[in-house]
């Protein structure tokens, strides 16, 4: 019988946890609101329609997204709807999310009797999101672009419950998306100012 790899064992355990959680219908499922930017002033382009492209890969090693009740990629895709307005010309905008990942890795924890009384940081979570905004002419030729990449890392203690871990990751995901907004706006003002209506 072939032995499972460490990654394989983690996936089996994760699957068992998800199945167990699904079986416990009496426990309420925590929901999290989408991060939005509607409260911020719009960025107005002298351009026509906006094309949205979800260009980020899904899955991958140690991917947490499948086990979370929210999606970093889907929320990042909403940025252009909330922040960008257009006042028609023949130019168009293309907004692409090229990376949206939440991954985890195990950290070394204290073993033995001492470990029973020690609350170690047992997991490191890495969050990354990248987006690109392009200005194209009527023929699809690029006239300008900006690229924003932001990342955050946090650790989770072994004493945290599943809901506490989800809440912590969601809070950092929301902060990461606000980082993305700030970086996109900074890049737009620096590099695409000639296409803006002020």
TIGUFI-472430 format. One record per residue (C-alpha): residue number from 1; residue in three letters; x, y, z. Coordinates in Angstrom, 3 decimals. Example, Ala and Ser with C-alpha at 12.3 -4.5 7.8 and 13.67 -1.06 7.14 Angstrom:
atom n->1 | res->ALA | x->12.300 | y->-4.500 | z->7.800
atom n->2 | res->SER | x->13.670 | y->-1.060 | z->7.140
END
This chain:
atom n->1 | res->UNK | x->0.000 | y->0.000 | z->0.000
atom n->2 | res->UNK | x->1.403 | y->3.359 | z->-1.037
atom n->3 | res->UNK | x->2.001 | y->5.785 | z->1.843
atom n->4 | res->UNK | x->0.345 | y->9.173 | z->1.629
atom n->5 | res->UNK | x->2.606 | y->12.213 | z->1.306
atom n->6 | res->UNK | x->2.399 | y->14.910 | z->3.986
atom n->7 | res->UNK | x->0.401 | y->17.040 | z->1.538
atom n->8 | res->UNK | x->-1.889 | y->14.081 | z->0.798
atom n->9 | res->UNK | x->-2.486 | y->13.486 | z->4.500
atom n->10 | res->UNK | x->-3.299 | y->17.186 | z->5.007
atom n->11 | res->UNK | x->-5.817 | y->17.075 | z->2.154
atom n->12 | res->UNK | x->-7.482 | y->13.936 | z->3.571
atom n->13 | res->UNK | x->-7.691 | y->15.550 | z->7.015
atom n->14 | res->UNK | x->-9.037 | y->18.785 | z->5.526
atom n->15 | res->UNK | x->-11.669 | y->16.781 | z->3.632
atom n->16 | res->UNK | x->-12.686 | y->14.994 | z->6.819
atom n->17 | res->UNK | x->-13.021 | y->18.286 | z->8.679
atom n->18 | res->UNK | x->-15.167 | y->19.767 | z->5.889
atom n->19 | res->UNK | x->-17.397 | y->16.652 | z->5.868
atom n->20 | res->UNK | x->-17.765 | y->16.811 | z->9.644
atom n->21 | res->UNK | x->-18.646 | y->20.497 | z->9.517
atom n->22 | res->UNK | x->-21.233 | y->19.839 | z->6.819
atom n->23 | res->UNK | x->-22.795 | y->17.100 | z->8.968
atom n->24 | res->UNK | x->-23.243 | y->19.459 | z->11.923
atom n->25 | res->UNK | x->-26.331 | y->21.245 | z->10.612
atom n->26 | res->UNK | x->-27.173 | y->22.678 | z->14.027
atom n->27 | res->UNK | x->-24.074 | y->24.925 | z->14.033
atom n->28 | res->UNK | x->-24.618 | y->28.183 | z->12.106
atom n->29 | res->UNK | x->-22.294 | y->28.767 | z->9.154
atom n->30 | res->UNK | x->-20.396 | y->32.047 | z->9.499
atom n->31 | res->UNK | x->-20.810 | y->34.374 | z->6.538
atom n->32 | res->UNK | x->-18.572 | y->37.291 | z->5.629
atom n->33 | res->UNK | x->-19.522 | y->40.348 | z->3.558
atom n->34 | res->UNK | x->-17.703 | y->41.117 | z->0.336
atom n->35 | res->UNK | x->-15.097 | y->43.847 | z->0.646
atom n->36 | res->UNK | x->-16.274 | y->46.922 | z->-1.283
atom n->37 | res->UNK | x->-14.880 | y->50.340 | z->-2.214
atom n->38 | res->UNK | x->-18.195 | y->52.083 | z->-2.939
atom n->39 | res->UNK | x->-17.586 | y->54.538 | z->-0.094
atom n->40 | res->UNK | x->-14.550 | y->55.955 | z->-1.921
atom n->41 | res->UNK | x->-14.558 | y->58.641 | z->-4.615
atom n->42 | res->UNK | x->-14.633 | y->57.153 | z->-8.128
atom n->43 | res->UNK | x->-11.661 | y->57.295 | z->-10.477
atom n->44 | res->UNK | x->-13.071 | y->58.668 | z->-13.737
atom n->45 | res->UNK | x->-11.444 | y->57.719 | z->-17.047
atom n->46 | res->UNK | x->-11.998 | y->59.300 | z->-20.451
atom n->47 | res->UNK | x->-12.752 | y->55.884 | z->-21.906
atom n->48 | res->UNK | x->-15.576 | y->53.650 | z->-22.981
atom n->49 | res->UNK | x->-16.447 | y->50.145 | z->-21.826
atom n->50 | res->UNK | x->-14.565 | y->48.128 | z->-19.183
atom n->51 | res->UNK | x->-13.579 | y->44.515 | z->-19.799
atom n->52 | res->UNK | x->-12.963 | y->42.291 | z->-16.760
atom n->53 | res->UNK | x->-10.627 | y->39.279 | z->-16.926
atom n->54 | res->UNK | x->-10.199 | y->36.699 | z->-14.144
atom n->55 | res->UNK | x->-6.677 | y->35.561 | z->-15.059
atom n->56 | res->UNK | x->-5.636 | y->34.097 | z->-11.707
atom n->57 | res->UNK | x->-5.078 | y->30.331 | z->-11.399
atom n->58 | res->UNK | x->-7.214 | y->28.398 | z->-8.939
atom n->59 | res->UNK | x->-6.047 | y->25.638 | z->-6.631
atom n->60 | res->UNK | x->-2.387 | y->24.834 | z->-6.150
atom n->61 | res->UNK | x->-0.350 | y->23.432 | z->-3.294
atom n->62 | res->UNK | x->-1.528 | y->24.315 | z->0.216
atom n->63 | res->UNK | x->-4.392 | y->26.390 | z->-1.175
atom n->64 | res->UNK | x->-6.878 | y->27.470 | z->1.512
atom n->65 | res->UNK | x->-9.474 | y->29.171 | z->-0.689
atom n->66 | res->UNK | x->-11.533 | y->26.019 | z->-1.223
atom n->67 | res->UNK | x->-12.085 | y->25.783 | z->2.550
atom n->68 | res->UNK | x->-12.965 | y->29.442 | z->3.183
atom n->69 | res->UNK | x->-16.483 | y->30.959 | z->3.028
atom n->70 | res->UNK | x->-15.190 | y->33.922 | z->0.975
atom n->71 | res->UNK | x->-13.117 | y->34.383 | z->-2.172
atom n->72 | res->UNK | x->-10.146 | y->36.730 | z->-2.457
atom n->73 | res->UNK | x->-10.227 | y->36.484 | z->-6.265
atom n->74 | res->UNK | x->-13.925 | y->37.292 | z->-6.634
atom n->75 | res->UNK | x->-13.671 | y->40.258 | z->-4.272
atom n->76 | res->UNK | x->-10.602 | y->41.594 | z->-6.115
atom n->77 | res->UNK | x->-12.553 | y->41.367 | z->-9.392
atom n->78 | res->UNK | x->-15.163 | y->43.759 | z->-7.944
atom n->79 | res->UNK | x->-12.623 | y->46.578 | z->-7.489
atom n->80 | res->UNK | x->-13.091 | y->48.041 | z->-10.961
atom n->81 | res->UNK | x->-16.908 | y->48.088 | z->-10.567
atom n->82 | res->UNK | x->-16.681 | y->50.039 | z->-7.312
atom n->83 | res->UNK | x->-13.820 | y->52.444 | z->-8.058
atom n->84 | res->UNK | x->-13.772 | y->53.138 | z->-11.802
atom n->85 | res->UNK | x->-16.199 | y->55.187 | z->-13.873
atom n->86 | res->UNK | x->-15.908 | y->55.970 | z->-17.575
atom n->87 | res->UNK | x->-17.075 | y->58.921 | z->-19.671
atom n->88 | res->UNK | x->-17.184 | y->57.456 | z->-23.154
atom n->89 | res->UNK | x->-14.505 | y->57.844 | z->-25.759
atom n->90 | res->UNK | x->-13.351 | y->55.265 | z->-28.282
atom n->91 | res->UNK | x->-10.759 | y->53.981 | z->-25.780
atom n->92 | res->UNK | x->-11.577 | y->51.065 | z->-23.481
atom n->93 | res->UNK | x->-10.264 | y->49.662 | z->-20.203
atom n->94 | res->UNK | x->-9.262 | y->46.091 | z->-19.424
atom n->95 | res->UNK | x->-9.010 | y->45.097 | z->-15.742
atom n->96 | res->UNK | x->-7.342 | y->41.753 | z->-14.961
atom n->97 | res->UNK | x->-6.747 | y->40.000 | z->-11.647
atom n->98 | res->UNK | x->-3.624 | y->37.949 | z->-12.337
atom n->99 | res->UNK | x->-3.019 | y->36.449 | z->-8.888
atom n->100 | res->UNK | x->-5.279 | y->35.810 | z->-5.903
atom n->101 | res->UNK | x->-3.963 | y->33.208 | z->-3.492
atom n->102 | res->UNK | x->-4.304 | y->32.290 | z->0.170
atom n->103 | res->UNK | x->-1.927 | y->29.491 | z->1.137
atom n->104 | res->UNK | x->-0.835 | y->27.948 | z->4.421
atom n->105 | res->UNK | x->2.165 | y->26.092 | z->5.742
atom n->106 | res->UNK | x->2.738 | y->24.362 | z->9.064
atom n->107 | res->UNK | x->5.125 | y->25.813 | z->11.621
atom n->108 | res->UNK | x->7.241 | y->23.867 | z->14.075
atom n->109 | res->UNK | x->5.507 | y->23.517 | z->17.452
atom n->110 | res->UNK | x->6.698 | y->22.462 | z->20.909
atom n->111 | res->UNK | x->6.504 | y->18.708 | z->21.487
atom n->112 | res->UNK | x->6.090 | y->16.576 | z->24.596
atom n->113 | res->UNK | x->4.797 | y->17.652 | z->28.004
atom n->114 | res->UNK | x->5.999 | y->21.213 | z->27.483
atom n->115 | res->UNK | x->3.976 | y->21.403 | z->24.284
atom n->116 | res->UNK | x->0.759 | y->20.648 | z->26.191
atom n->117 | res->UNK | x->1.208 | y->23.902 | z->28.125
atom n->118 | res->UNK | x->2.511 | y->25.977 | z->25.218
atom n->119 | res->UNK | x->0.271 | y->27.848 | z->22.758
atom n->120 | res->UNK | x->2.512 | y->27.953 | z->19.693
atom n->121 | res->UNK | x->1.969 | y->29.668 | z->16.379
atom n->122 | res->UNK | x->1.215 | y->26.561 | z->14.349
atom n->123 | res->UNK | x->0.371 | y->27.853 | z->10.869
atom n->124 | res->UNK | x->1.637 | y->30.579 | z->8.535
atom n->125 | res->UNK | x->-0.864 | y->32.035 | z->6.074
atom n->126 | res->UNK | x->0.325 | y->33.942 | z->3.003
atom n->127 | res->UNK | x->-2.047 | y->36.129 | z->0.983
atom n->128 | res->UNK | x->-1.193 | y->37.635 | z->-2.407
atom n->129 | res->UNK | x->-3.198 | y->39.563 | z->-4.969
atom n->130 | res->UNK | x->-2.104 | y->41.203 | z->-8.218
atom n->131 | res->UNK | x->-4.134 | y->43.244 | z->-10.692
atom n->132 | res->UNK | x->-3.527 | y->45.036 | z->-13.981
atom n->133 | res->UNK | x->-5.453 | y->47.916 | z->-15.546
atom n->134 | res->UNK | x->-4.885 | y->48.664 | z->-19.223
atom n->135 | res->UNK | x->-6.059 | y->51.506 | z->-21.465
atom n->136 | res->UNK | x->-6.634 | y->50.263 | z->-25.037
atom n->137 | res->UNK | x->-7.586 | y->52.095 | z->-28.221
atom n->138 | res->UNK | x->-10.511 | y->51.053 | z->-30.413
atom n->139 | res->UNK | x->-8.289 | y->48.497 | z->-32.194
atom n->140 | res->UNK | x->-7.153 | y->46.886 | z->-28.936
atom n->141 | res->UNK | x->-3.673 | y->48.415 | z->-28.981
atom n->142 | res->UNK | x->-2.401 | y->49.202 | z->-25.500
atom n->143 | res->UNK | x->-1.924 | y->52.903 | z->-24.736
atom n->144 | res->UNK | x->-0.979 | y->52.527 | z->-21.068
atom n->145 | res->UNK | x->-1.093 | y->50.122 | z->-18.122
atom n->146 | res->UNK | x->-0.516 | y->49.830 | z->-14.398
atom n->147 | res->UNK | x->0.233 | y->46.701 | z->-12.367
atom n->148 | res->UNK | x->-0.292 | y->46.424 | z->-8.609
atom n->149 | res->UNK | x->1.001 | y->43.563 | z->-6.444
atom n->150 | res->UNK | x->0.405 | y->43.328 | z->-2.703
atom n->151 | res->UNK | x->1.000 | y->40.600 | z->-0.120
atom n->152 | res->UNK | x->0.459 | y->39.916 | z->3.571
atom n->153 | res->UNK | x->1.572 | y->37.163 | z->5.934
atom n->154 | res->UNK | x->0.237 | y->36.202 | z->9.333
atom n->155 | res->UNK | x->0.538 | y->33.317 | z->11.770
atom n->156 | res->UNK | x->-2.252 | y->31.493 | z->13.595
atom n->157 | res->UNK | x->-1.955 | y->29.953 | z->17.028
atom n->158 | res->UNK | x->-2.736 | y->26.286 | z->17.576
atom n->159 | res->UNK | x->-5.383 | y->27.133 | z->20.199
atom n->160 | res->UNK | x->-7.583 | y->29.026 | z->17.710
atom n->161 | res->UNK | x->-10.884 | y->27.440 | z->16.699
atom n->162 | res->UNK | x->-11.858 | y->26.998 | z->13.040
atom n->163 | res->UNK | x->-14.150 | y->30.047 | z->13.196
atom n->164 | res->UNK | x->-11.434 | y->32.151 | z->14.860
atom n->165 | res->UNK | x->-8.982 | y->31.161 | z->12.128
atom n->166 | res->UNK | x->-11.481 | y->32.017 | z->9.389
atom n->167 | res->UNK | x->-12.209 | y->35.406 | z->10.973
atom n->168 | res->UNK | x->-8.491 | y->36.207 | z->11.291
atom n->169 | res->UNK | x->-7.821 | y->35.284 | z->7.655
atom n->170 | res->UNK | x->-10.862 | y->37.281 | z->6.483
atom n->171 | res->UNK | x->-9.723 | y->40.388 | z->8.377
atom n->172 | res->UNK | x->-6.267 | y->40.191 | z->6.807
atom n->173 | res->UNK | x->-7.834 | y->39.541 | z->3.383
atom n->174 | res->UNK | x->-9.917 | y->42.716 | z->3.748
atom n->175 | res->UNK | x->-6.783 | y->44.675 | z->4.703
atom n->176 | res->UNK | x->-4.918 | y->43.180 | z->1.723
atom n->177 | res->UNK | x->-7.662 | y->44.315 | z->-0.664
atom n->178 | res->UNK | x->-7.502 | y->47.850 | z->0.743
atom n->179 | res->UNK | x->-3.731 | y->47.709 | z->0.133
atom n->180 | res->UNK | x->-4.506 | y->46.742 | z->-3.482
atom n->181 | res->UNK | x->-6.843 | y->49.720 | z->-3.850
atom n->182 | res->UNK | x->-4.246 | y->52.156 | z->-2.539
atom n->183 | res->UNK | x->-1.534 | y->50.757 | z->-4.814
atom n->184 | res->UNK | x->-3.768 | y->50.802 | z->-7.905
atom n->185 | res->UNK | x->-4.839 | y->54.394 | z->-7.229
atom n->186 | res->UNK | x->-1.224 | y->55.470 | z->-6.668
atom n->187 | res->UNK | x->-0.115 | y->53.824 | z->-9.914
atom n->188 | res->UNK | x->-3.039 | y->55.250 | z->-11.886
atom n->189 | res->UNK | x->-2.321 | y->58.802 | z->-10.716
atom n->190 | res->UNK | x->1.391 | y->58.371 | z->-11.482
atom n->191 | res->UNK | x->1.145 | y->56.619 | z->-14.851
atom n->192 | res->UNK | x->-2.339 | y->57.025 | z->-16.367
atom n->193 | res->UNK | x->-3.125 | y->60.621 | z->-15.396
atom n->194 | res->UNK | x->-3.464 | y->61.683 | z->-19.025
atom n->195 | res->UNK | x->-6.505 | y->59.406 | z->-19.393
atom n->196 | res->UNK | x->-8.328 | y->60.729 | z->-16.316
atom n->197 | res->UNK | x->-11.099 | y->63.318 | z->-16.140
atom n->198 | res->UNK | x->-10.322 | y->65.590 | z->-13.204
END
